[in-house]
C-alpha cells in the first residue's frame, strides 16, 4: 500500500502549525484526527475525518 501524508501547512490553521504526518493511510488518518483534536480544538467527527482523508496525498519514499 502506498504511504500517505498530511501536512498541516496545507490546512487552514490559526496557530501556523507545521506538522507533517506520514505512513499507512489509516495510521495517518488516526494520528491526524488525534492531532486536530489535541492541538487545534476540533471534535472527532465523521466530517473532520472526511476532510482529513480528502487532504491525504502520496508521501515521498523515505530516504535511507
PDB file of N, CA, C, O and CB in Angstrom:
ATOM      1  N   UNK A   1       0.846  -1.182   0.000  1.00  0.00           N
ATOM      2  CA  UNK A   1       0.000   0.000   0.000  1.00  0.00           C
ATOM      3  C   UNK A   1       0.892   1.247   0.000  1.00  0.00           C
ATOM      4  O   UNK A   1       1.902   1.291   0.703  1.00  0.00           O
ATOM      5  CB  UNK A   1      -0.962  -0.003   1.228  1.00  0.00           C
ATOM      6  N   UNK A   2       0.526   2.226  -0.766  1.00  0.00           N
ATOM      7  CA  UNK A   2       1.294   3.473  -0.856  1.00  0.00           C
ATOM      8  C   UNK A   2       1.210   4.258   0.444  1.00  0.00           C
ATOM      9  O   UNK A   2       0.161   4.330   1.084  1.00  0.00           O
ATOM     10  CB  UNK A   2       0.791   4.334  -2.023  1.00  0.00           C
ATOM     11  N   UNK A   3       2.345   4.846   0.816  1.00  0.00           N
ATOM     12  CA  UNK A   3       2.347   5.694   2.004  1.00  0.00           C
ATOM     13  C   UNK A   3       1.611   6.993   1.678  1.00  0.00           C
ATOM     14  O   UNK A   3       1.690   7.502   0.560  1.00  0.00           O
ATOM     15  CB  UNK A   3       3.806   5.983   2.489  1.00  0.00           C
ATOM     16  N   UNK A   4       0.902   7.513   2.663  1.00  0.00           N
ATOM     17  CA  UNK A   4       0.169   8.766   2.536  1.00  0.00           C
ATOM     18  C   UNK A   4       0.714   9.755   3.549  1.00  0.00           C
ATOM     19  O   UNK A   4       1.388   9.382   4.508  1.00  0.00           O
ATOM     20  CB  UNK A   4      -1.354   8.551   2.737  1.00  0.00           C
ATOM     21  N   UNK A   5       0.410  11.017   3.317  1.00  0.00           N
ATOM     22  CA  UNK A   5       0.805  12.043   4.277  1.00  0.00           C
ATOM     23  C   UNK A   5      -0.206  13.174   4.296  1.00  0.00           C
ATOM     24  O   UNK A   5      -0.950  13.393   3.341  1.00  0.00           O
ATOM     25  CB  UNK A   5       2.197  12.584   3.946  1.00  0.00           C
ATOM     26  N   UNK A   6      -0.208  13.880   5.410  1.00  0.00           N
ATOM     27  CA  UNK A   6      -0.999  15.095   5.552  1.00  0.00           C
ATOM     28  C   UNK A   6      -0.070  16.133   6.173  1.00  0.00           C
ATOM     29  O   UNK A   6       0.712  15.824   7.072  1.00  0.00           O
ATOM     30  CB  UNK A   6      -2.305  14.861   6.434  1.00  0.00           C
ATOM     31  N   UNK A   7      -0.164  17.350   5.689  1.00  0.00           N
ATOM     32  CA  UNK A   7       0.725  18.424   6.116  1.00  0.00           C
ATOM     33  C   UNK A   7      -0.135  19.574   6.628  1.00  0.00           C
ATOM     34  O   UNK A   7      -0.924  20.144   5.874  1.00  0.00           O
ATOM     35  CB  UNK A   7       1.661  18.891   4.948  1.00  0.00           C
ATOM     36  N   UNK A   8       0.011  19.912   7.890  1.00  0.00           N
ATOM     37  CA  UNK A   8      -0.801  20.986   8.478  1.00  0.00           C
ATOM     38  C   UNK A   8      -0.625  22.318   7.751  1.00  0.00           C
ATOM     39  O   UNK A   8      -1.512  23.171   7.787  1.00  0.00           O
ATOM     40  CB  UNK A   8      -0.448  21.159   9.946  1.00  0.00           C
ATOM     41  N   UNK A   9       0.506  22.492   7.102  1.00  0.00           N
ATOM     42  CA  UNK A   9       0.729  23.759   6.396  1.00  0.00           C
ATOM     43  C   UNK A   9      -0.240  23.954   5.247  1.00  0.00           C
ATOM     44  O   UNK A   9      -0.418  25.080   4.780  1.00  0.00           O
ATOM     45  CB  UNK A   9       2.148  23.825   5.875  1.00  0.00           C
ATOM     46  N   UNK A  10      -0.881  22.872   4.773  1.00  0.00           N
ATOM     47  CA  UNK A  10      -1.831  22.984   3.663  1.00  0.00           C
ATOM     48  C   UNK A  10      -3.258  23.144   4.148  1.00  0.00           C
ATOM     49  O   UNK A  10      -4.178  23.285   3.342  1.00  0.00           O
ATOM     50  CB  UNK A  10      -1.734  21.769   2.766  1.00  0.00           C
ATOM     51  N   UNK A  11      -3.452  23.124   5.468  1.00  0.00           N
ATOM     52  CA  UNK A  11      -4.791  23.243   6.049  1.00  0.00           C
ATOM     53  C   UNK A  11      -4.917  24.607   6.728  1.00  0.00           C
ATOM     54  O   UNK A  11      -3.928  25.148   7.221  1.00  0.00           O
ATOM     55  CB  UNK A  11      -5.068  22.086   7.066  1.00  0.00           C
ATOM     56  N   UNK A  12      -6.121  25.158   6.756  1.00  0.00           N
ATOM     57  CA  UNK A  12      -6.302  26.420   7.489  1.00  0.00           C
ATOM     58  C   UNK A  12      -5.978  26.210   8.971  1.00  0.00           C
ATOM     59  O   UNK A  12      -6.432  25.238   9.575  1.00  0.00           O
ATOM     60  CB  UNK A  12      -7.760  26.956   7.320  1.00  0.00           C
ATOM     61  N   UNK A  13      -5.199  27.114   9.549  1.00  0.00           N
ATOM     62  CA  UNK A  13      -4.795  26.972  10.943  1.00  0.00           C
ATOM     63  C   UNK A  13      -4.545  28.337  11.559  1.00  0.00           C
ATOM     64  O   UNK A  13      -3.914  29.201  10.948  1.00  0.00           O
ATOM     65  CB  UNK A  13      -3.541  26.094  11.059  1.00  0.00           C
ATOM     66  N   UNK A  14      -5.044  28.524  12.772  1.00  0.00           N
ATOM     67  CA  UNK A  14      -4.813  29.773  13.486  1.00  0.00           C
ATOM     68  C   UNK A  14      -3.467  29.772  14.198  1.00  0.00           C
ATOM     69  O   UNK A  14      -2.980  30.828  14.602  1.00  0.00           O
ATOM     70  CB  UNK A  14      -5.928  30.019  14.486  1.00  0.00           C
ATOM     71  N   UNK A  15      -2.854  28.579  14.358  1.00  0.00           N
ATOM     72  CA  UNK A  15      -1.599  28.502  15.102  1.00  0.00           C
ATOM     73  C   UNK A  15      -0.384  28.302  14.192  1.00  0.00           C
ATOM     74  O   UNK A  15       0.726  28.077  14.676  1.00  0.00           O
ATOM     75  CB  UNK A  15      -1.672  27.374  16.110  1.00  0.00           C
ATOM     76  N   UNK A  16      -0.594  28.383  12.879  1.00  0.00           N
ATOM     77  CA  UNK A  16       0.501  28.218  11.911  1.00  0.00           C
ATOM     78  C   UNK A  16       1.287  26.932  12.144  1.00  0.00           C
ATOM     79  O   UNK A  16       2.517  26.939  12.189  1.00  0.00           O
ATOM     80  CB  UNK A  16       1.446  29.412  11.981  1.00  0.00           C
ATOM     81  N   UNK A  17       0.564  25.845  12.288  1.00  0.00           N
ATOM     82  CA  UNK A  17       1.143  24.537  12.563  1.00  0.00           C
ATOM     83  C   UNK A  17       1.944  24.046  11.351  1.00  0.00           C
ATOM     84  O   UNK A  17       1.550  24.267  10.206  1.00  0.00           O
ATOM     85  CB  UNK A  17       0.036  23.522  12.928  1.00  0.00           C
ATOM     86  N   UNK A  18       3.068  23.381  11.618  1.00  0.00           N
ATOM     87  CA  UNK A  18       3.930  22.885  10.555  1.00  0.00           C
ATOM     88  C   UNK A  18       4.097  21.373  10.580  1.00  0.00           C
ATOM     89  O   UNK A  18       4.974  20.840   9.901  1.00  0.00           O
ATOM     90  CB  UNK A  18       5.274  23.537  10.648  1.00  0.00           C
ATOM     91  N   UNK A  19       3.272  20.675  11.352  1.00  0.00           N
ATOM     92  CA  UNK A  19       3.397  19.223  11.488  1.00  0.00           C
ATOM     93  C   UNK A  19       3.051  18.505  10.186  1.00  0.00           C
ATOM     94  O   UNK A  19       2.083  18.854   9.510  1.00  0.00           O
ATOM     95  CB  UNK A  19       2.499  18.719  12.614  1.00  0.00           C
ATOM     96  N   UNK A  20       3.855  17.497   9.846  1.00  0.00           N
ATOM     97  CA  UNK A  20       3.573  16.593   8.736  1.00  0.00           C
ATOM     98  C   UNK A  20       3.535  15.180   9.294  1.00  0.00           C
ATOM     99  O   UNK A  20       4.413  14.790  10.064  1.00  0.00           O
ATOM    100  CB  UNK A  20       4.641  16.727   7.591  1.00  0.00           C
ATOM    101  N   UNK A  21       2.519  14.411   8.907  1.00  0.00           N
ATOM    102  CA  UNK A  21       2.354  13.031   9.365  1.00  0.00           C
ATOM    103  C   UNK A  21       2.341  12.134   8.131  1.00  0.00           C
ATOM    104  O   UNK A  21       1.628  12.414   7.167  1.00  0.00           O
ATOM    105  CB  UNK A  21       1.035  12.854  10.215  1.00  0.00           C
ATOM    106  N   UNK A  22       3.133  11.050   8.157  1.00  0.00           N
ATOM    107  CA  UNK A  22       3.199  10.139   7.015  1.00  0.00           C
ATOM    108  C   UNK A  22       3.164   8.698   7.492  1.00  0.00           C
ATOM    109  O   UNK A  22       3.643   8.380   8.581  1.00  0.00           O
ATOM    110  CB  UNK A  22       4.469  10.395   6.183  1.00  0.00           C
ATOM    111  N   UNK A  23       2.591   7.826   6.666  1.00  0.00           N
ATOM    112  CA  UNK A  23       2.525   6.400   6.963  1.00  0.00           C
ATOM    113  C   UNK A  23       1.401   5.755   6.180  1.00  0.00           C
ATOM    114  O   UNK A  23       0.953   6.284   5.163  1.00  0.00           O
ATOM    115  CB  UNK A  23       2.333   6.162   8.465  1.00  0.00           C
ATOM    116  N   UNK A  24       0.946   4.602   6.664  1.00  0.00           N
ATOM    117  CA  UNK A  24      -0.210   3.930   6.053  1.00  0.00           C
ATOM    118  C   UNK A  24      -1.433   4.826   6.224  1.00  0.00           C
ATOM    119  O   UNK A  24      -1.538   5.537   7.223  1.00  0.00           O
ATOM    120  CB  UNK A  24      -0.457   2.512   6.696  1.00  0.00           C
ATOM    121  N   UNK A  25      -2.348   4.802   5.275  1.00  0.00           N
ATOM    122  CA  UNK A  25      -3.492   5.724   5.278  1.00  0.00           C
ATOM    123  C   UNK A  25      -4.254   5.720   6.599  1.00  0.00           C
ATOM    124  O   UNK A  25      -4.532   6.791   7.140  1.00  0.00           O
ATOM    125  CB  UNK A  25      -4.439   5.371   4.154  1.00  0.00           C
ATOM    126  N   UNK A  26      -4.602   4.552   7.134  1.00  0.00           N
ATOM    127  CA  UNK A  26      -5.370   4.504   8.379  1.00  0.00           C
ATOM    128  C   UNK A  26      -4.581   5.063   9.557  1.00  0.00           C
ATOM    129  O   UNK A  26      -5.146   5.720  10.431  1.00  0.00           O
ATOM    130  CB  UNK A  26      -5.795   3.074   8.677  1.00  0.00           C
ATOM    131  N   UNK A  27      -3.264   4.801   9.580  1.00  0.00           N
ATOM    132  CA  UNK A  27      -2.415   5.339  10.642  1.00  0.00           C
ATOM    133  C   UNK A  27      -2.360   6.858  10.577  1.00  0.00           C
ATOM    134  O   UNK A  27      -2.475   7.537  11.598  1.00  0.00           O
ATOM    135  CB  UNK A  27      -1.001   4.756  10.545  1.00  0.00           C
ATOM    136  N   UNK A  28      -2.185   7.382   9.381  1.00  0.00           N
ATOM    137  CA  UNK A  28      -2.104   8.831   9.203  1.00  0.00           C
ATOM    138  C   UNK A  28      -3.417   9.486   9.587  1.00  0.00           C
ATOM    139  O   UNK A  28      -3.427  10.513  10.265  1.00  0.00           O
ATOM    140  CB  UNK A  28      -1.740   9.183   7.755  1.00  0.00           C
ATOM    141  N   UNK A  29      -4.515   8.905   9.162  1.00  0.00           N
ATOM    142  CA  UNK A  29      -5.815   9.482   9.484  1.00  0.00           C
ATOM    143  C   UNK A  29      -6.043   9.509  10.990  1.00  0.00           C
ATOM    144  O   UNK A  29      -6.471  10.530  11.527  1.00  0.00           O
ATOM    145  CB  UNK A  29      -6.933   8.698   8.795  1.00  0.00           C
ATOM    146  N   UNK A  30      -5.764   8.401  11.685  1.00  0.00           N
ATOM    147  CA  UNK A  30      -5.953   8.357  13.137  1.00  0.00           C
ATOM    148  C   UNK A  30      -5.057   9.377  13.842  1.00  0.00           C
ATOM    149  O   UNK A  30      -5.506  10.073  14.753  1.00  0.00           O
ATOM    150  CB  UNK A  30      -5.663   6.946  13.670  1.00  0.00           C
ATOM    151  N   UNK A  31      -3.790   9.467  13.424  1.00  0.00           N
ATOM    152  CA  UNK A  31      -2.862  10.414  14.040  1.00  0.00           C
ATOM    153  C   UNK A  31      -3.270  11.857  13.742  1.00  0.00           C
ATOM    154  O   UNK A  31      -3.171  12.724  14.612  1.00  0.00           O
ATOM    155  CB  UNK A  31      -1.432  10.158  13.546  1.00  0.00           C
ATOM    156  N   UNK A  32      -3.721  12.112  12.532  1.00  0.00           N
ATOM    157  CA  UNK A  32      -4.141  13.466  12.160  1.00  0.00           C
ATOM    158  C   UNK A  32      -5.379  13.893  12.939  1.00  0.00           C
ATOM    159  O   UNK A  32      -5.485  15.047  13.354  1.00  0.00           O
ATOM    160  CB  UNK A  32      -4.417  13.545  10.655  1.00  0.00           C
ATOM    161  N   UNK A  33      -6.307  12.974  13.139  1.00  0.00           N
ATOM    162  CA  UNK A  33      -7.502  13.291  13.935  1.00  0.00           C
ATOM    163  C   UNK A  33      -7.094  13.598  15.372  1.00  0.00           C
ATOM    164  O   UNK A  33      -7.544  14.589  15.947  1.00  0.00           O
ATOM    165  CB  UNK A  33      -8.525  12.116  13.899  1.00  0.00           C
ATOM    166  N   UNK A  34      -6.241  12.751  15.956  1.00  0.00           N
ATOM    167  CA  UNK A  34      -5.790  12.981  17.330  1.00  0.00           C
ATOM    168  C   UNK A  34      -5.086  14.337  17.450  1.00  0.00           C
ATOM    169  O   UNK A  34      -5.290  15.060  18.425  1.00  0.00           O
ATOM    170  CB  UNK A  34      -4.844  11.847  17.782  1.00  0.00           C
ATOM    171  N   UNK A  35      -4.267  14.677  16.466  1.00  0.00           N
ATOM    172  CA  UNK A  35      -3.572  15.967  16.462  1.00  0.00           C
ATOM    173  C   UNK A  35      -4.569  17.124  16.330  1.00  0.00           C
ATOM    174  O   UNK A  35      -4.467  18.121  17.044  1.00  0.00           O
ATOM    175  CB  UNK A  35      -2.540  16.018  15.313  1.00  0.00           C
ATOM    176  N   UNK A  36      -5.524  16.987  15.422  1.00  0.00           N
ATOM    177  CA  UNK A  36      -6.514  18.050  15.206  1.00  0.00           C
ATOM    178  C   UNK A  36      -7.333  18.305  16.465  1.00  0.00           C
ATOM    179  O   UNK A  36      -7.677  19.447  16.767  1.00  0.00           O
ATOM    180  CB  UNK A  36      -7.446  17.687  14.043  1.00  0.00           C
ATOM    181  N   UNK A  37      -7.643  17.246  17.193  1.00  0.00           N
ATOM    182  CA  UNK A  37      -8.415  17.384  18.437  1.00  0.00           C
ATOM    183  C   UNK A  37      -7.546  18.012  19.527  1.00  0.00           C
ATOM    184  O   UNK A  37      -7.962  18.969  20.181  1.00  0.00           O
ATOM    185  CB  UNK A  37      -8.957  16.001  18.907  1.00  0.00           C
ATOM    186  N   UNK A  38      -6.336  17.474  19.723  1.00  0.00           N
ATOM    187  CA  UNK A  38      -5.474  17.918  20.819  1.00  0.00           C
ATOM    188  C   UNK A  38      -4.895  19.315  20.621  1.00  0.00           C
ATOM    189  O   UNK A  38      -4.819  20.093  21.572  1.00  0.00           O
ATOM    190  CB  UNK A  38      -4.355  16.947  20.997  1.00  0.00           C
ATOM    191  N   UNK A  39      -4.490  19.637  19.400  1.00  0.00           N
ATOM    192  CA  UNK A  39      -3.772  20.896  19.166  1.00  0.00           C
ATOM    193  C   UNK A  39      -4.596  21.990  18.499  1.00  0.00           C
ATOM    194  O   UNK A  39      -4.295  23.175  18.643  1.00  0.00           O
ATOM    195  CB  UNK A  39      -2.579  20.629  18.331  1.00  0.00           C
ATOM    196  N   UNK A  40      -5.642  21.590  17.766  1.00  0.00           N
ATOM    197  CA  UNK A  40      -6.420  22.584  17.029  1.00  0.00           C
ATOM    198  C   UNK A  40      -7.835  22.757  17.564  1.00  0.00           C
ATOM    199  O   UNK A  40      -8.586  23.595  17.065  1.00  0.00           O
ATOM    200  CB  UNK A  40      -6.480  22.204  15.579  1.00  0.00           C
ATOM    201  N   UNK A  41      -8.211  21.965  18.582  1.00  0.00           N
ATOM    202  CA  UNK A  41      -9.508  22.133  19.228  1.00  0.00           C
ATOM    203  C   UNK A  41     -10.693  21.599  18.457  1.00  0.00           C
ATOM    204  O   UNK A  41     -11.830  21.961  18.761  1.00  0.00           O
ATOM    205  CB  UNK A  41      -9.730  23.545  19.492  1.00  0.00           C
ATOM    206  N   UNK A  42     -10.465  20.741  17.458  1.00  0.00           N
ATOM    207  CA  UNK A  42     -11.568  20.164  16.695  1.00  0.00           C
ATOM    208  C   UNK A  42     -12.209  19.015  17.465  1.00  0.00           C
ATOM    209  O   UNK A  42     -11.606  18.458  18.382  1.00  0.00           O
ATOM    210  CB  UNK A  42     -11.079  19.677  15.324  1.00  0.00           C
ATOM    211  N   UNK A  43     -13.419  18.672  17.092  1.00  0.00           N
ATOM    212  CA  UNK A  43     -14.095  17.488  17.617  1.00  0.00           C
ATOM    213  C   UNK A  43     -13.877  16.345  16.640  1.00  0.00           C
ATOM    214  O   UNK A  43     -13.823  16.556  15.428  1.00  0.00           O
ATOM    215  CB  UNK A  43     -15.620  17.752  17.843  1.00  0.00           C
ATOM    216  N   UNK A  44     -13.751  15.128  17.173  1.00  0.00           N
ATOM    217  CA  UNK A  44     -13.576  13.928  16.335  1.00  0.00           C
ATOM    218  C   UNK A  44     -14.932  13.561  15.747  1.00  0.00           C
ATOM    219  O   UNK A  44     -15.726  12.860  16.372  1.00  0.00           O
ATOM    220  CB  UNK A  44     -12.976  12.721  17.163  1.00  0.00           C
ATOM    221  N   UNK A  45     -15.181  14.043  14.544  1.00  0.00           N
ATOM    222  CA  UNK A  45     -16.456  13.799  13.866  1.00  0.00           C
ATOM    223  C   UNK A  45     -16.203  13.130  12.522  1.00  0.00           C
ATOM    224  O   UNK A  45     -15.079  13.123  12.019  1.00  0.00           O
ATOM    225  CB  UNK A  45     -17.245  15.121  13.674  1.00  0.00           C
ATOM    226  N   UNK A  46     -17.251  12.577  11.956  1.00  0.00           N
ATOM    227  CA  UNK A  46     -17.152  11.978  10.624  1.00  0.00           C
ATOM    228  C   UNK A  46     -16.760  13.049   9.602  1.00  0.00           C
ATOM    229  O   UNK A  46     -16.011  12.763   8.667  1.00  0.00           O
ATOM    230  CB  UNK A  46     -18.495  11.304  10.222  1.00  0.00           C
ATOM    231  N   UNK A  47     -17.252  14.261   9.768  1.00  0.00           N
ATOM    232  CA  UNK A  47     -16.923  15.353   8.842  1.00  0.00           C
ATOM    233  C   UNK A  47     -15.432  15.692   8.906  1.00  0.00           C
ATOM    234  O   UNK A  47     -14.799  15.878   7.867  1.00  0.00           O
ATOM    235  CB  UNK A  47     -17.765  16.607   9.167  1.00  0.00           C
ATOM    236  N   UNK A  48     -14.866  15.773  10.114  1.00  0.00           N
ATOM    237  CA  UNK A  48     -13.440  16.045  10.254  1.00  0.00           C
ATOM    238  C   UNK A  48     -12.626  14.942   9.593  1.00  0.00           C
ATOM    239  O   UNK A  48     -11.681  15.226   8.858  1.00  0.00           O
ATOM    240  CB  UNK A  48     -13.054  16.181  11.735  1.00  0.00           C
ATOM    241  N   UNK A  49     -12.982  13.687   9.848  1.00  0.00           N
ATOM    242  CA  UNK A  49     -12.261  12.565   9.260  1.00  0.00           C
ATOM    243  C   UNK A  49     -12.328  12.604   7.729  1.00  0.00           C
ATOM    244  O   UNK A  49     -11.341  12.298   7.059  1.00  0.00           O
ATOM    245  CB  UNK A  49     -12.831  11.240   9.780  1.00  0.00           C
ATOM    246  N   UNK A  50     -13.468  12.973   7.183  1.00  0.00           N
ATOM    247  CA  UNK A  50     -13.597  13.044   5.728  1.00  0.00           C
ATOM    248  C   UNK A  50     -12.756  14.186   5.158  1.00  0.00           C
ATOM    249  O   UNK A  50     -12.141  14.033   4.102  1.00  0.00           O
ATOM    250  CB  UNK A  50     -15.071  13.223   5.329  1.00  0.00           C
ATOM    251  N   UNK A  51     -12.722  15.325   5.844  1.00  0.00           N
ATOM    252  CA  UNK A  51     -11.899  16.447   5.391  1.00  0.00           C
ATOM    253  C   UNK A  51     -10.425  16.070   5.405  1.00  0.00           C
ATOM    254  O   UNK A  51      -9.686  16.371   4.467  1.00  0.00           O
ATOM    255  CB  UNK A  51     -12.137  17.683   6.272  1.00  0.00           C
ATOM    256  N   UNK A  52     -10.004  15.407   6.479  1.00  0.00           N
ATOM    257  CA  UNK A  52      -8.611  14.987   6.564  1.00  0.00           C
ATOM    258  C   UNK A  52      -8.287  13.924   5.521  1.00  0.00           C
ATOM    259  O   UNK A  52      -7.227  13.969   4.897  1.00  0.00           O
ATOM    260  CB  UNK A  52      -8.302  14.461   7.959  1.00  0.00           C
ATOM    261  N   UNK A  53      -9.189  12.972   5.329  1.00  0.00           N
ATOM    262  CA  UNK A  53      -8.980  11.923   4.322  1.00  0.00           C
ATOM    263  C   UNK A  53      -8.819  12.561   2.938  1.00  0.00           C
ATOM    264  O   UNK A  53      -7.974  12.138   2.149  1.00  0.00           O
ATOM    265  CB  UNK A  53     -10.169  10.907   4.322  1.00  0.00           C
ATOM    266  N   UNK A  54      -9.632  13.576   2.652  1.00  0.00           N
ATOM    267  CA  UNK A  54      -9.556  14.253   1.354  1.00  0.00           C
ATOM    268  C   UNK A  54      -8.229  14.999   1.192  1.00  0.00           C
ATOM    269  O   UNK A  54      -7.783  15.233   0.069  1.00  0.00           O
ATOM    270  CB  UNK A  54     -10.729  15.230   1.195  1.00  0.00           C
ATOM    271  N   UNK A  55      -7.599  15.372   2.306  1.00  0.00           N
ATOM    272  CA  UNK A  55      -6.340  16.102   2.243  1.00  0.00           C
ATOM    273  C   UNK A  55      -5.104  15.224   2.173  1.00  0.00           C
ATOM    274  O   UNK A  55      -3.990  15.733   2.055  1.00  0.00           O
ATOM    275  CB  UNK A  55      -6.231  16.985   3.416  1.00  0.00           C
ATOM    276  N   UNK A  56      -5.287  13.905   2.243  1.00  0.00           N
ATOM    277  CA  UNK A  56      -4.137  12.998   2.168  1.00  0.00           C
ATOM    278  C   UNK A  56      -3.546  12.997   0.758  1.00  0.00           C
ATOM    279  O   UNK A  56      -4.273  13.017  -0.235  1.00  0.00           O
ATOM    280  CB  UNK A  56      -4.548  11.564   2.576  1.00  0.00           C
ATOM    281  N   UNK A  57      -2.233  12.973   0.691  1.00  0.00           N
ATOM    282  CA  UNK A  57      -1.525  12.899  -0.581  1.00  0.00           C
ATOM    283  C   UNK A  57      -0.502  11.788  -0.485  1.00  0.00           C
ATOM    284  O   UNK A  57      -0.157  11.347   0.611  1.00  0.00           O
ATOM    285  CB  UNK A  57      -0.850  14.254  -0.941  1.00  0.00           C
ATOM    286  N   UNK A  58      -0.010  11.331  -1.639  1.00  0.00           N
ATOM    287  CA  UNK A  58       1.032  10.324  -1.631  1.00  0.00           C
ATOM    288  C   UNK A  58       2.286  10.901  -1.008  1.00  0.00           C
ATOM    289  O   UNK A  58       2.662  12.039  -1.285  1.00  0.00           O
ATOM    290  CB  UNK A  58       1.314   9.812  -3.051  1.00  0.00           C
ATOM    291  N   UNK A  59       2.938  10.104  -0.156  1.00  0.00           N
ATOM    292  CA  UNK A  59       4.163  10.541   0.512  1.00  0.00           C
ATOM    293  C   UNK A  59       5.367  10.163  -0.346  1.00  0.00           C
ATOM    294  O   UNK A  59       5.350   9.156  -1.054  1.00  0.00           O
ATOM    295  CB  UNK A  59       4.278   9.913   1.932  1.00  0.00           C
ATOM    296  N   UNK A  60       6.388  10.970  -0.273  1.00  0.00           N
ATOM    297  CA  UNK A  60       7.648  10.670  -0.943  1.00  0.00           C
ATOM    298  C   UNK A  60       8.277   9.461  -0.250  1.00  0.00           C
ATOM    299  O   UNK A  60       8.151   9.321   0.967  1.00  0.00           O
ATOM    300  CB  UNK A  60       8.616  11.908  -0.921  1.00  0.00           C
ATOM    301  N   UNK A  61       8.933   8.611  -0.980  1.00  0.00           N
ATOM    302  CA  UNK A  61       9.625   7.484  -0.337  1.00  0.00           C
ATOM    303  C   UNK A  61      10.676   8.007   0.641  1.00  0.00           C
ATOM    304  O   UNK A  61      11.342   9.007   0.374  1.00  0.00           O
ATOM    305  CB  UNK A  61      10.288   6.561  -1.401  1.00  0.00           C
ATOM    306  N   UNK A  62      10.815   7.325   1.768  1.00  0.00           N
ATOM    307  CA  UNK A  62      11.794   7.725   2.768  1.00  0.00           C
ATOM    308  C   UNK A  62      13.213   7.537   2.232  1.00  0.00           C
ATOM    309  O   UNK A  62      13.491   6.587   1.501  1.00  0.00           O
ATOM    310  CB  UNK A  62      11.598   6.923   4.063  1.00  0.00           C
ATOM    311  N   UNK A  63      14.070   8.420   2.594  1.00  0.00           N
ATOM    312  CA  UNK A  63      15.466   8.330   2.177  1.00  0.00           C
ATOM    313  C   UNK A  63      16.221   7.480   3.200  1.00  0.00           C
ATOM    314  O   UNK A  63      16.011   7.636   4.403  1.00  0.00           O
ATOM    315  CB  UNK A  63      16.112   9.755   2.038  1.00  0.00           C
ATOM    316  N   UNK A  64      17.079   6.600   2.746  1.00  0.00           N
ATOM    317  CA  UNK A  64      17.856   5.735   3.649  1.00  0.00           C
ATOM    318  C   UNK A  64      19.080   6.459   4.155  1.00  0.00           C
ATOM    319  O   UNK A  64      19.856   5.895   4.925  1.00  0.00           O
ATOM    320  CB  UNK A  64      18.271   4.437   2.942  1.00  0.00           C
TER     321      UNK A  64
END
